[in-house]
């Protein structure tokens, strides 16, 4: 598997992965009624470096890396990761996160923070601590899950 910067040719595959996940409304705190253009603006915006995980010529995952805050917080980055449902459970998210940790350091970041990990997202809540992230905050009932109602959101952080 190769992880590389996304190109214009990757846009349809990225949209196929990202749009259904955002529209499900159960793991990202973003409007679930986004148009395709809005999905792409969110995932591939000018404030982000967007990458893809490619296996045998097929995009199996994507992630972005961006500055988490400006000014005095600009040394901390933030990432978002999504894996194709067909490739789920094969360690793609782990590989993308490992890649992002290296790239973040190369980009000059000193830490990575996940601002709003939905507590019901069992895969993320399990995976991120195995990669060195600590839960540094819990926002009780901060996310309105479409089927579970008020759900906690976790803030996770690690130094690079």
N, C-alpha and C positions, 0 to 999 in steps of 0.2 A: 504494500500500500504506500502511496505517495501523498504527502500533504503539501499543497502548493497554493500560491495566491490564485484567487478566482479570476477568471477572464470573462469577457463578454459571452463567449461560447458556453460558459457554465450556467448562465442565467436561467435557462429553462429547468435544468436539473435542481438548481438552488430553490427556485420557486416551487417545484414539486415537493421538496422536503419541507421548506419553511412555511409556506402558506397554510397547509392543513394543520400544522401544529399551532401556529398563531391563532387560526380561526377556531380551533377547539376551545381556546380560552382557559385552559386548565394548568398551564405551566409558565406563561409569560404575562406580566401585568401590562397588557397593551390591548387596545380596542380590537375585538375579534371580528369586526365587520370591515376589514381592510380590503381595498382593491389590490389587484396584483401589483400595480405601480407603487402603492403605499407599502406593501410588504417588502418590495425590493428596496425602496428608499430607507426603510427601517433597517434591514439586514445589511445593505451594502452602501449605506450613507457615507458622505465625505468624511465624517468623523471616525470612520472605522477602516481597518484593514480586514478584508474578508478573505477567507481561505476555504479550500475544499479538500476533502479526503477522497482520493480516487483509487479505485481498485479494479484492475483489468479493464480500464477505460471507462468505468462507470463511477459516477459521483455517489458515494455512500454516506457522506456527512459534510457538514460545513460549520465553520465557526467564524466569529469576528473578535477582534481585539481593538480596544479603544481606551482613551484616557478616561478615567472614572470621574474626575473632577478637574477643574482648572486651578490656577494659582498654586497655593500651598499644597493642594492635593494632586497635582499633576504627575507626581512620581508613582501614583497608584493606577493600575489599569483595571479594566473590566472586560469580561468576555461573555459571549453567549454561544452555546453549542447545540447543534441538532444533528441527529442521525436519521438516515432513511429507515422507515419502519421495516423494510426488507432486510436491513443489516443490523437491526437491534439485537442486543445481547452478545455481540461478538467483540466487544472491547474497543469499538471505534471511538466512543466518547472519551475513554481513558487515553487513547493514543492522541486524540486531538488536544486534550488538556495538557498532556505531557509536552506536546509540540508548542502549545501556546505559552507554557512556562518558560521554555527556552527562548522563544521569539520575544516574549515580553522583556526578558533580561537583555537580549540583544538590542532592543529598542530603547533601553535605558530606564525601564521601570524598575522600581525597588520592591513592589508588592502587587498583589492581585486581590481584588475584592469582588465578591458576588453579592449584589445589593439586595436581592429579593428572591431567594430560593424558596419556592413554595413547599411547605412542609409535607404536603401530600405527594410530592414528586419523589417517590421512594428511591428510584434509581439514582437521582442526583444527590439526595440526602445521604445515601450510602456511599456513593463514589467519591465525592469531593473530599471528605476527611481522609480517605485512603491515599490521597495525593497531597496531604499536608495542610488542608484547609481546616481552620477552627471555626466553630460557630461562636461568633462574638456578640450576637444579638438575636433576639426573637421578638418579632412584632406580632403580638397576639391579635388574631382575627383581621390582619391587615389586607388579606386577599379575599375577594368574593369569588369563590370557586363556583363554576356553573352548576355543579350537582351537590357539592358538599357544604356550600354556604361559606360562612366566615372561616377562614383557614389561616394558620400562622404563616408568616414569611420569615425566613432566616437570613441573617447577614453572615457571610463566611469570608474569611480573610487568611492570607498567608504571605509571609515575606518571601522574596525571591533570592 
